[in-house]
Amino acid sequence: MNPSRPNYQDMPSPIGRLRLIADGDALMGIWFEQGRDARKGDATLVERNSPVLDRTRAQLEEYFRGERREFDLPLAPRGTEFQRRVWQQLRDIEYGTTTTYGALAQELGNPGASRAVGLANGCNPIPIVIPCHRVIGANGALTGFGGGLPIKSALLELERADRQPRLL
């Protein structure tokens, strides 16, 4: 077995099976079982547990139960410098809130780059943890999401429900 190959672990979730992928001690990907970016297999991956995958699974389970609002994981997303800047900006979007591609472009200092921000957002290899689901169209409409719009909607509803006052 070649230890330099990325490893993975599959986990069930309320939005379908997720494939968690790590390279060494860092999370590098989350794949959806369904949707536009669904991936079924990759011969370069090795199925095995690792501390970072175990931590990712535990934190995702807490998130889906409404017990976690932020992730504390070592991340290693692969992309261009611009994509990594966008993904870093996505991590600053607060739980239960949304923003637009144009607002992200403005925050990055390039107000005319909303289309480029959208493309980078669509290439996010670590959805949920890097919360690309929190980005919506300028008109408030849900726009593309690798796991499909029903999953994007479900994630936003989960976060909105958690922010509602709880009645005794």
PyMOL commands that set and color helices and strands:
alter all, ss='L'
color gray80, all
select helices_A, chain A and resi 51-64+81-90+101-107+114-122+132-134+149-163
alter helices_A, ss='H'
color red, helices_A
select strands_A, chain A and resi 7-11+18-23+26-32+46-47+99-100+135-136
alter strands_A, ss='S'
color yellow, strands_A
deselect
rebuild
show_as cartoon
